[in-house]
Amino acid sequence: GRDLYFYHGQQGEESETIAINSSPWKLVVDGPSLAKTRRGKLQIRLYNLAEDPNETENVSRSHPQVVGELMKKLVEFRKLQPADAIPPYSEGRRGFEAPEDWKITE
């Protein structure tokens, strides 16, 4: 089957979540953008979904080769996204004016 990718970066490039499901493995990485050469503090979790479908046991330390292979795919995937593709949540408010018929209460 195909690899399935997941990315969530609306908190900004310093706090992204990116994952790949490459059967039977799922690698999840939280931390700074993988598109940059600096890696910083990354939280890495690897699950064997065939044996642990509820993702309860992080097996990243016992399978460093799998982590390395899937990490390369995640880096390549992350580099495909244009730099301005997804602005952080707060940036959408600047300059926004609601239409007259919207009811906004604060």
Beta strands, then each sheet from edge to edge (+ up, - down):
strand 1: 4-8
strand 2: 16-22
strand 3: 25-31
strand 4: 43-48
sheet 1: 1+ 2- 3+ 4-
end
